[in-house]
Amino acid sequence: MVNNHAQPAAWVLETVHGAAHHNDTSNFFDPFKEASEMKVLLLENVNERGIEVLKSAGFRVESEKKSLTEDDLIARIPHVHVLGIRSKTKITRRVLEHAHNLIAIGAFGIGTNQIDLEAATAMGIAVFNSQGGSTRSVAELVVANIFALARRIGDSNTLMHSKRWIKVSMIIISLHICSNGPVKSSTGSRTVQGKTLGVVGYGKIGSTAGAMAEALGMNVVYYDAFPMRPKGNARMMPTVLDVLSVSDFITLHVPATKDTDGMIGAEQLAACKKGACIINTSRGSIHLPSLVSSIRAGHLGGAAIDVFTNEPSTNDAPFETELQGCPNVILTPHVGGSTEEAQQAIGEEVAARLVAYVNMAATHGSVNLANVEGSQHPENEHVFRLVNVHKNVPGVLRQINQILADVNIERQTSASRGAFSYLLADVELRSPTELESVHARLCSIPEVVRTRVLHWIPIERSRTPSLRDGDLEDDPAE
């Protein structure tokens, strides 16, 4: 039985089914009656709070602590309805081609570049991520790195562990960064008050890091591809180069796209102030050979890198980067969102979105489908919710409405995002024959990717024969 996480307790989600990929109207998804038939596979040690949310919805949850290889995932995924991952598991087109029953993917983190979003969308699979659970955690790591770079804590810590008592000034001399005049014991060590933090990407994390820096007495400037209202006294700059040229510390908060691939290269690094330090906790990339050259030449003062273009798939795998051995460079293994509080918040947020999508067809927070709120379910057991993903081309909506012209429509909502559209329609259907007819006709439209059906019945009748009981078969995976 489904709890009231996504609908009132008086009603229960009785059945969900839909056409398989590529308009195969002869092959329904494994139909299931009540939520206990919903199979969820969680990988990479998803936080227990997320597991609790999914189990409380009645779903059958299987959780693994590790990621899976492509072949291992292909072997497991054919009978999975919902897949949850973090950052190491790669969801390729080849994997998705074997995911015959998959309706949703939850990325329990911010990034989704480990998922082939184009393939998922083309198959009508909704993808959700966390859009705020790790904000504070990542912003705190940025501030921690500002302090560490300003005081060269990383180098000092390494030397102390090697049983060497060497102050910052001697590190500077040994690197030939200061070659003129006397070197004081404080040379190369700075306070952050009065310095300028430049934020590239002023979304939730970037703006939060900026607000925290301002509380420390720093000045904040920022650039974003989209105009963003400043927090506090932060100033928006017209270009990335304008931010780089005036900042003592620079923090990057941009997604991995074609535009951000290698966005900070030799030209951008040369535009930075001498002695400036760069912090990257996002998937937008820096050209690492250029960064190494700039640091070793003494132009940049250091860097803190938490996210890398190519990261190991397991914790025990070896890792090499050009930055290893560079002075005043802090390297961390993608731990920006890895705090207990952040993982709990992420687990709850993403799991709740998955439950809302499965139970109500709500796509709020989806990164690939148009965002449509799933309203409260209709309290009429003859009303079914049709959930349709189709190509965003002229004429499709007209064909759908022609099919629905002879039935009573209680609610209809449609929205588009890029090349695909998402439609919800609550329609009154009085017989299995009528349901089958409407479903088959919708799936026969060439531009339709997938049609899913939701049906609720009063909870006191949830154990009685249903409209779809004649179609239920034993799960071949059992």
C-alpha positions as CSV (number, residue, x, y, z in Angstrom):
1,M,0.0,0.0,0.0
2,V,1.3,3.5,-0.9
3,N,1.5,5.9,2.1
4,N,0.4,9.5,1.9
5,H,3.8,10.7,0.7
6,A,2.3,11.5,-2.7
7,Q,-1.5,11.1,-2.3
8,P,-4.1,11.1,0.5
9,A,-4.2,7.9,2.6
10,A,-7.8,7.2,1.6
11,W,-6.8,6.1,-1.9
12,V,-4.1,3.7,-3.1
13,L,-2.2,3.6,-6.4
14,E,-3.7,0.4,-7.8
15,T,-1.9,-0.2,-11.1
16,V,0.6,1.4,-13.4
17,H,1.4,0.2,-16.8
18,G,2.4,1.6,-20.2
19,A,3.7,0.9,-23.7
20,A,7.3,-0.3,-24.0
21,H,9.9,1.7,-25.9
22,H,9.6,2.5,-29.6
23,N,5.8,2.2,-29.7
24,D,5.6,-1.5,-29.1
25,T,1.9,-1.7,-28.3
26,S,2.0,-5.4,-27.9
27,N,4.3,-5.3,-24.9
28,F,3.1,-3.6,-21.8
29,F,5.4,-2.8,-18.9
30,D,5.2,-5.5,-16.2
31,P,1.9,-4.4,-14.8
32,F,1.8,-4.2,-11.0
33,K,-0.9,-3.9,-8.5
34,E,0.0,-1.7,-5.5
35,A,3.4,-0.3,-4.9
36,S,5.0,-3.5,-3.6
37,E,5.4,-4.6,-7.3
38,M,7.6,-1.5,-8.0
39,K,11.2,-2.6,-8.2
40,V,13.9,0.0,-7.2
41,L,17.6,-0.6,-7.6
42,L,19.9,1.8,-5.7
43,L,23.6,1.8,-6.3
44,E,26.7,3.5,-4.7
45,N,25.5,3.5,-1.1
46,V,22.5,5.9,-1.4
47,N,21.8,7.5,2.0
48,E,19.5,5.5,4.3
49,R,17.0,8.4,4.4
50,G,16.4,8.0,0.7
51,I,15.9,4.3,1.1
52,E,13.4,4.9,3.9
53,V,11.3,7.3,1.7
54,L,11.1,4.8,-1.1
55,K,10.3,1.9,1.2
56,S,7.7,3.9,3.0
57,A,6.0,4.4,-0.4
58,G,5.7,0.6,-0.5
59,F,8.3,0.0,-3.2
60,R,10.5,-3.1,-3.3
61,V,14.0,-1.6,-2.8
62,E,17.3,-3.3,-3.4
63,S,20.4,-1.3,-2.4
64,E,24.1,-1.9,-3.3
65,K,27.1,-0.1,-1.8
66,K,29.1,-0.2,-5.0
67,S,28.7,1.0,-8.6
68,L,28.2,-1.6,-11.4
69,T,30.0,-2.0,-14.6
70,E,28.0,-1.5,-17.9
71,D,27.7,-5.3,-18.4
72,D,26.7,-6.0,-14.8
73,L,24.1,-3.2,-15.0
74,I,22.7,-4.6,-18.2
75,A,22.2,-7.9,-16.5
76,R,20.3,-6.4,-13.6
77,I,18.2,-3.7,-15.2
78,P,15.6,-5.4,-17.5
79,H,13.1,-5.8,-14.6
80,V,13.9,-2.6,-12.7
81,H,11.4,0.3,-12.7
82,V,13.4,2.9,-10.9
83,L,17.2,3.2,-10.8
84,G,19.1,5.3,-8.3
85,I,22.8,6.2,-8.7
86,R,25.4,8.7,-7.5
87,S,28.4,9.8,-9.6
88,K,30.3,6.6,-10.5
89,T,27.8,4.5,-12.3
90,K,27.6,5.3,-16.1
91,I,24.1,5.1,-17.6
92,T,24.9,4.7,-21.3
93,R,22.6,4.3,-24.3
94,R,23.5,0.6,-24.3
95,V,22.3,0.2,-20.7
96,L,19.1,2.0,-21.5
97,E,18.4,-0.2,-24.5
98,H,18.1,-3.1,-22.1
99,A,16.0,-1.2,-19.5
100,H,12.6,-2.4,-20.8
101,N,10.7,-1.4,-17.7
102,L,12.6,1.6,-16.5
103,I,10.5,4.7,-16.0
104,A,12.8,6.9,-13.9
105,I,16.4,7.5,-12.9
106,G,17.4,9.3,-9.7
107,A,20.8,10.9,-9.6
108,F,21.5,11.3,-5.9
109,G,23.7,14.3,-6.4
110,I,23.8,17.4,-8.5
111,G,25.6,16.2,-11.7
112,T,23.9,14.2,-14.4
113,N,26.7,13.9,-16.9
114,Q,27.1,10.3,-16.0
115,I,23.7,9.7,-17.6
116,D,23.0,9.7,-21.4
117,L,20.2,12.2,-21.1
118,E,19.5,12.3,-24.8
119,A,18.9,8.6,-24.9
120,A,16.9,8.6,-21.7
121,T,14.6,11.4,-23.0
122,A,14.2,9.7,-26.4
123,M,12.9,6.6,-24.5
124,G,10.6,8.6,-22.2
125,I,12.6,7.9,-19.0
126,A,12.5,10.8,-16.5
127,V,15.7,11.8,-14.8
128,F,15.8,13.6,-11.5
129,N,18.7,15.0,-9.4
130,S,19.2,17.0,-6.3
131,Q,18.8,20.7,-6.8
132,G,19.7,22.0,-3.3
133,G,20.6,19.2,-0.9
134,S,24.4,19.7,-1.1
135,T,24.4,23.5,-1.5
136,R,25.7,24.3,1.9
137,S,28.1,21.4,2.0
138,V,29.8,22.4,-1.3
139,A,29.8,26.1,-0.4
140,E,31.5,25.3,2.9
141,L,34.2,23.4,1.1
142,V,34.8,26.4,-1.1
143,V,35.3,28.7,2.0
144,A,37.5,26.0,3.6
145,N,39.7,26.0,0.5
146,I,40.0,29.8,0.5
147,F,41.5,29.7,4.0
148,A,43.7,26.7,3.2
149,L,45.1,28.3,0.0
150,A,45.5,31.7,1.6
151,R,47.7,30.2,4.4
152,R,49.3,27.4,2.2
153,I,48.0,24.9,4.7
154,G,48.3,22.0,2.3
155,D,52.0,22.4,1.8
156,S,52.7,23.0,5.4
157,N,50.7,19.9,6.4
158,T,52.6,17.7,3.9
159,L,56.0,19.0,5.2
160,M,55.1,18.5,8.9
161,H,54.0,14.9,8.2
162,S,57.4,14.3,6.5
163,K,59.0,15.5,9.8
164,R,60.1,18.8,8.4
165,W,59.6,22.2,10.2
166,I,59.5,24.7,7.4
167,K,57.5,27.9,7.5
168,V,55.6,29.3,4.5
169,S,58.3,31.8,3.6
170,M,60.9,29.1,3.1
171,I,58.5,27.2,0.9
172,I,58.2,30.4,-1.2
173,I,62.0,30.7,-1.4
174,S,62.4,27.1,-2.4
175,L,60.0,27.6,-5.3
176,H,61.7,30.8,-6.4
177,I,58.4,32.6,-6.4
178,C,60.0,35.6,-4.5
179,S,63.3,36.5,-6.0
180,N,63.7,40.2,-5.2
181,G,64.3,41.7,-1.7
182,P,64.2,40.1,1.7
183,V,61.6,37.4,2.5
184,K,59.7,37.8,5.8
185,S,58.4,34.9,7.7
186,S,54.8,35.9,6.7
187,T,55.5,36.1,2.9
188,G,53.0,34.1,0.9
189,S,50.5,33.8,3.8
190,R,47.5,36.1,3.6
191,T,44.3,36.9,5.4
192,V,41.1,36.8,3.4
193,Q,39.4,40.0,4.7
194,G,39.4,42.7,2.1
195,K,40.3,40.2,-0.7
196,T,38.0,39.7,-3.7
197,L,36.2,36.4,-4.4
198,G,35.2,35.9,-8.1
199,V,32.3,33.5,-8.6
200,V,31.8,32.0,-12.1
201,G,28.4,30.5,-12.1
202,Y,26.1,32.3,-9.7
203,G,23.5,29.6,-9.0
204,K,22.5,28.2,-5.6
205,I,26.0,27.0,-4.7
206,G,27.9,30.0,-6.2
207,S,25.7,32.6,-4.6
208,T,25.8,30.8,-1.2
209,A,29.6,30.7,-1.3
210,G,29.6,34.4,-2.2
211,A,27.3,35.2,0.7
212,M,29.5,33.3,3.1
213,A,32.7,35.0,1.7
214,E,31.1,38.4,2.2
215,A,30.4,37.6,5.8
216,L,34.1,37.0,6.2
217,G,34.8,40.6,5.0
218,M,35.5,39.7,1.4
219,N,34.4,41.5,-1.7
220,V,32.4,39.4,-4.2
221,V,32.0,39.7,-7.9
222,Y,30.3,37.2,-10.2
223,Y,29.5,36.2,-13.7
224,D,26.6,33.9,-14.9
225,A,25.5,33.1,-18.4
226,F,22.0,34.2,-17.3
227,P,21.4,37.5,-15.4
228,M,21.1,36.6,-11.7
229,R,20.1,38.9,-8.8
230,P,23.0,39.5,-6.4
231,K,23.0,38.5,-2.8
232,G,24.2,41.1,-0.4
233,N,26.7,43.5,-2.0
234,A,28.0,41.2,-4.7
235,R,28.6,42.8,-8.1
236,M,27.7,41.3,-11.5
237,M,30.5,41.5,-14.1
238,P,29.9,41.5,-17.9
239,T,32.3,38.7,-18.8
240,V,34.3,35.8,-17.2
241,L,37.5,37.7,-18.0
242,D,36.3,40.7,-16.0
243,V,35.8,38.4,-13.0
244,L,39.2,36.8,-13.4
245,S,41.1,40.0,-13.7
246,V,40.0,41.5,-10.4
247,S,39.7,38.4,-8.1
248,D,42.2,37.1,-5.5
249,F,40.2,33.8,-5.3
250,I,38.1,32.4,-8.1
251,T,35.5,29.6,-7.6
252,L,33.8,27.8,-10.5
253,H,30.2,26.6,-10.3
254,V,29.2,25.6,-13.8
255,P,27.7,22.3,-15.3
256,A,29.5,20.1,-17.8
257,T,28.4,21.3,-21.2
258,K,30.0,21.8,-24.6
259,D,30.4,25.5,-23.7
260,T,32.1,24.8,-20.3
261,D,34.5,22.0,-21.6
262,G,37.9,23.5,-20.9
263,M,36.4,26.9,-20.3
264,I,39.4,28.0,-18.2
265,G,42.5,27.7,-20.4
266,A,45.8,29.5,-21.0
267,E,44.1,32.7,-22.1
268,Q,41.8,32.9,-19.1
269,L,44.6,32.0,-16.6
270,A,46.8,34.7,-18.1
271,A,44.1,37.2,-17.4
272,C,44.0,36.3,-13.7
273,K,45.7,38.5,-11.1
274,K,49.2,37.4,-10.1
275,G,49.0,35.3,-7.0
276,A,45.3,34.5,-7.5
277,C,44.0,31.0,-6.5
278,I,41.4,28.9,-8.4
279,I,38.9,26.6,-6.7
280,N,36.8,24.1,-8.7
281,T,34.0,22.1,-7.1
282,S,31.9,21.7,-10.3
283,R,31.9,19.8,-13.5
284,G,32.9,22.7,-15.7
285,S,36.6,22.0,-16.6
286,I,39.9,23.7,-16.4
287,H,42.7,22.9,-18.9
288,L,45.0,21.2,-16.3
289,P,48.3,21.5,-18.2
290,S,47.8,25.3,-18.5
291,L,46.9,25.4,-14.8
292,V,50.1,23.5,-13.9
293,S,52.3,25.8,-16.0
294,S,50.7,28.9,-14.5
295,I,51.3,27.7,-10.9
296,R,54.8,26.5,-11.5
297,A,55.7,29.8,-13.3
298,G,54.5,31.7,-10.2
299,H,51.7,33.5,-11.9
300,L,48.9,31.8,-10.0
301,G,49.2,31.3,-6.3
302,G,47.5,27.9,-6.1
303,A,44.4,25.8,-6.7
304,A,41.9,23.5,-5.0
305,I,40.4,20.9,-7.3
306,D,37.6,18.6,-6.1
307,V,36.0,17.5,-9.5
308,F,37.9,16.0,-12.4
309,T,37.0,15.2,-16.0
310,N,37.9,11.5,-15.6
311,E,37.4,10.1,-12.2
312,P,37.9,6.5,-11.0
313,S,34.8,4.3,-10.8
314,T,35.9,2.7,-7.5
315,N,37.4,4.1,-4.3
316,D,40.5,1.8,-4.5
317,A,41.4,2.6,-8.1
318,P,44.7,4.5,-8.8
319,F,44.4,8.1,-9.8
320,E,46.9,10.3,-11.5
321,T,46.8,14.0,-12.5
322,E,49.2,16.6,-13.7
323,L,48.5,18.6,-10.5
324,Q,50.1,16.1,-8.2
325,G,53.2,17.6,-6.7
326,C,52.3,21.2,-7.6
327,P,52.9,23.8,-4.9
328,N,49.9,25.0,-2.9
329,V,47.5,22.7,-4.7
330,I,44.8,20.9,-2.8
331,L,43.3,17.8,-4.4
332,T,40.2,16.1,-3.0
333,P,38.3,13.1,-4.4
334,H,34.9,14.8,-5.3
335,V,33.8,15.3,-1.7
336,G,32.0,18.6,-2.1
337,G,28.6,17.1,-1.3
338,S,29.9,14.3,0.9
339,T,28.8,15.3,4.3
340,E,26.3,13.4,6.4
341,E,23.9,16.3,6.4
342,A,24.1,16.8,2.6
343,Q,23.7,13.1,1.8
344,Q,20.6,12.8,4.0
345,A,19.1,15.9,2.4
346,I,19.9,14.6,-1.1
347,G,18.5,11.2,-0.3
348,E,15.2,12.6,0.9
349,E,14.9,15.1,-1.9
350,V,15.6,12.8,-4.8
351,A,13.6,9.9,-3.4
352,A,10.6,12.2,-2.9
353,R,10.8,13.3,-6.5
354,L,10.9,9.7,-7.7
355,V,7.9,8.7,-5.5
356,A,5.9,11.8,-6.9
357,Y,6.7,10.8,-10.4
358,V,5.8,7.1,-10.0
359,N,2.6,7.8,-8.0
360,M,1.4,11.0,-9.5
361,A,3.4,11.5,-12.8
362,A,4.8,14.8,-11.4
363,T,7.9,15.8,-13.3
364,H,8.8,18.8,-11.1
365,G,12.6,18.8,-10.8
366,S,13.2,16.6,-13.8
367,V,16.3,17.5,-15.7
368,N,15.2,16.2,-19.1
369,L,11.3,16.3,-19.3
370,A,9.1,19.3,-19.2
371,N,8.2,20.2,-15.6
372,V,4.5,19.4,-14.9
373,E,3.0,19.3,-11.4
374,G,1.1,16.2,-10.7
375,S,-2.0,17.4,-9.0
376,Q,-4.0,15.4,-6.4
377,H,-5.3,12.2,-7.9
378,P,-9.0,12.2,-9.0
379,E,-11.3,10.7,-6.4
380,N,-13.2,8.7,-9.0
381,E,-12.2,5.1,-9.5
382,H,-13.3,5.3,-13.2
383,V,-10.7,8.0,-13.9
384,F,-7.3,7.0,-15.2
385,R,-4.3,9.3,-15.6
386,L,-2.7,9.0,-19.0
387,V,1.0,10.0,-19.0
388,N,2.3,10.6,-22.5
389,V,5.8,11.5,-23.8
390,H,5.9,12.4,-27.5
391,K,8.1,14.3,-30.0
392,N,7.5,18.0,-29.9
393,V,6.4,18.4,-33.5
394,P,3.2,19.9,-35.0
395,G,0.1,17.8,-35.2
396,V,0.8,15.3,-32.4
397,L,-1.4,17.0,-29.8
398,R,-4.2,17.2,-32.4
399,Q,-4.0,13.4,-32.9
400,I,-4.1,12.8,-29.1
401,N,-7.1,15.0,-28.7
402,Q,-8.9,13.2,-31.5
403,I,-8.4,9.9,-29.7
404,L,-9.7,11.5,-26.4
405,A,-12.6,13.3,-28.1
406,D,-15.2,10.7,-27.1
407,V,-14.2,10.3,-23.4
408,N,-14.8,12.7,-20.5
409,I,-11.6,14.6,-19.7
410,E,-11.3,15.8,-16.1
411,R,-7.9,17.4,-16.5
412,Q,-5.3,17.9,-19.2
413,T,-1.9,19.5,-19.0
414,S,0.9,19.6,-21.6
415,A,4.3,21.2,-21.7
416,S,7.4,21.0,-23.9
417,R,11.1,20.9,-23.4
418,G,13.4,20.8,-26.3
419,A,12.5,18.1,-28.8
420,F,9.9,16.3,-26.6
421,S,6.6,17.1,-24.9
422,Y,5.0,15.7,-21.8
423,L,1.2,15.4,-21.4
424,L,-1.0,14.4,-18.5
425,A,-4.7,13.7,-19.0
426,D,-7.2,12.4,-16.4
427,V,-9.9,10.6,-18.4
428,E,-13.0,8.7,-17.4
429,L,-12.9,5.1,-18.8
430,R,-15.7,2.6,-17.9
431,S,-14.3,-0.7,-19.1
432,P,-11.1,-2.6,-19.8
433,T,-12.0,-2.6,-23.5
434,E,-12.2,1.2,-23.5
435,L,-8.9,1.5,-21.7
436,E,-7.1,-0.9,-24.0
437,S,-8.5,0.9,-27.1
438,V,-7.4,4.4,-25.9
439,H,-4.0,3.1,-24.8
440,A,-3.4,1.2,-28.1
441,R,-4.5,4.2,-30.2
442,L,-2.2,6.6,-28.3
443,C,0.8,4.2,-28.7
444,S,0.1,3.8,-32.4
445,I,0.9,7.5,-33.1
446,P,4.4,7.4,-34.7
447,E,5.7,10.4,-32.7
448,V,4.6,8.9,-29.3
449,V,7.6,7.6,-27.3
450,R,5.7,6.2,-24.3
451,T,2.3,6.1,-22.7
452,R,1.9,5.2,-19.0
453,V,-1.4,4.8,-17.1
454,L,-2.0,5.5,-13.5
455,H,-5.2,4.4,-11.6
456,W,-6.2,4.8,-8.0
457,I,-9.0,3.1,-6.2
458,P,-10.4,3.5,-2.6
459,I,-8.1,1.9,-0.1
460,E,-10.9,-0.4,1.3
461,R,-11.1,-1.9,-2.2
462,S,-7.3,-2.3,-2.8
463,R,-7.5,-6.0,-2.2
464,T,-10.4,-6.7,-4.5
465,P,-10.1,-7.8,-8.1
466,S,-9.0,-4.8,-10.3
467,L,-9.7,-3.7,-13.8
468,R,-6.3,-5.1,-14.8
469,D,-6.3,-8.4,-12.9
470,G,-6.8,-10.4,-16.0
471,D,-3.5,-9.1,-17.4
472,L,-1.3,-9.8,-14.4
473,E,1.4,-12.4,-14.9
474,D,4.1,-13.8,-12.7
475,D,7.3,-11.8,-12.8
476,P,9.8,-13.6,-15.0
477,A,12.6,-12.2,-12.7
478,E,11.3,-14.1,-9.7
